[in-house]
Amino acid sequence: MTDQRKYVDKLANQHILITGATSGLGYGLAEVLLEHKAHFYVSSSNPWRVQDAVSKLQNSYRSRANNVYGFTCNLGDESNLEANIRKLFQEVSKAVPSGKLDHIVHTAGDDG
């Protein structure tokens, strides 16, 4: 019996922001999104990890390299949280053709 494939095209051309997508669950989700033809926006507090994750994903999925964007945003800085979120959404909205995201996935966490 063949596995069902209900959601294969559901994510195609969707614009999705993933916080904490430079490793672990967020990075794995980023790979799934590329395989399903979504456009996604990686956000993390470490600019080098953002750049590294975007580069690895673009190299692994060369035909969809233009579907990957990266932004630095520190959601762990409680004193500037609102300003940081506002800045992140302003930057992401510039990259999204319609200016609106279809989904937001929060996987960022602090292991400290």
C-alpha positions as CSV (number, residue, x, y, z in Angstrom):
1,M,0.0,0.0,0.0
2,T,1.3,3.5,-0.9
3,D,1.6,6.2,1.7
4,Q,-1.0,9.0,1.4
5,R,0.3,12.3,0.1
6,K,-2.4,14.8,1.2
7,Y,-0.1,17.8,1.8
8,V,2.5,17.6,-0.9
9,D,1.4,20.9,-2.6
10,K,-0.1,22.7,0.3
11,L,3.1,24.6,1.1
12,A,4.1,25.5,-2.4
13,N,4.6,29.2,-2.8
14,Q,3.6,29.9,0.9
15,H,5.7,32.5,2.7
16,I,6.8,31.2,6.2
17,L,8.9,32.8,8.9
18,I,10.7,30.4,11.2
19,T,12.4,31.7,14.3
20,G,15.3,29.6,15.5
21,A,15.8,27.9,12.2
22,T,19.6,27.7,12.2
23,S,19.6,24.2,13.9
24,G,17.5,21.4,15.3
25,L,13.7,21.3,14.6
26,G,13.7,24.8,12.9
27,Y,16.4,23.8,10.5
28,G,14.7,20.5,9.7
29,L,11.5,22.3,9.1
30,A,13.3,24.7,6.7
31,E,14.5,21.7,4.7
32,V,10.9,20.3,4.5
33,L,9.6,23.6,3.4
34,L,12.2,23.8,0.6
35,E,11.3,20.3,-0.5
36,H,7.6,21.4,-0.7
37,K,8.5,24.6,-2.7
38,A,7.7,27.1,0.0
39,H,9.5,30.4,0.5
40,F,10.9,30.8,4.0
41,Y,12.6,33.3,6.2
42,V,15.1,32.2,8.7
43,S,15.5,34.2,11.9
44,S,18.0,33.7,14.7
45,S,19.9,35.9,17.2
46,N,23.3,35.0,15.8
47,P,24.1,36.6,12.4
48,W,26.8,34.0,11.6
49,R,24.4,31.1,12.2
50,V,21.8,32.7,10.1
51,Q,24.3,33.2,7.2
52,D,25.6,29.6,7.6
53,A,22.1,28.1,7.7
54,V,21.0,30.1,4.6
55,S,24.2,29.1,2.7
56,K,23.9,25.4,3.6
57,L,20.2,25.3,2.6
58,Q,20.9,27.2,-0.7
59,N,23.7,24.8,-1.5
60,S,21.6,21.7,-0.7
61,Y,18.6,22.9,-2.7
62,R,20.2,24.9,-5.5
63,S,17.0,25.0,-7.6
64,R,15.2,26.7,-4.7
65,A,18.1,28.9,-3.5
66,N,16.0,32.1,-4.1
67,N,13.3,30.8,-1.7
68,V,15.6,31.2,1.3
69,Y,16.1,34.5,3.2
70,G,17.8,35.1,6.5
71,F,17.3,37.8,9.2
72,T,19.0,38.4,12.6
73,C,16.7,39.0,15.5
74,N,17.3,38.5,19.2
75,L,14.0,37.3,20.7
76,G,15.9,36.6,24.0
77,D,16.5,40.3,24.7
78,E,13.4,41.0,26.8
79,S,14.2,44.7,27.3
80,N,14.1,45.3,23.5
81,L,11.7,42.5,22.5
82,E,8.9,44.6,21.0
83,A,11.4,46.7,19.0
84,N,13.2,43.6,17.8
85,I,10.0,41.9,16.7
86,R,8.8,45.1,14.9
87,K,12.2,45.4,13.1
88,L,12.1,41.7,12.1
89,F,8.6,42.0,10.6
90,Q,9.5,45.2,8.8
91,E,12.5,43.5,7.2
92,V,10.6,40.3,6.3
93,S,7.7,42.2,4.8
94,K,10.1,43.9,2.4
95,A,11.2,40.4,1.2
96,V,7.7,39.0,0.8
97,P,6.2,40.0,-2.5
98,S,2.7,40.6,-1.0
99,G,4.1,42.0,2.2
100,K,2.3,39.4,4.2
101,L,3.4,36.1,5.6
102,D,1.3,33.0,5.3
103,H,2.6,31.3,8.5
104,I,4.9,31.9,11.4
105,V,6.7,29.1,13.2
106,H,8.4,29.8,16.5
107,T,11.2,27.3,17.3
108,A,13.6,29.6,19.0
109,G,14.6,28.7,22.5
110,D,17.2,29.6,25.1
111,D,19.2,26.7,26.5
112,G,20.4,28.8,29.3
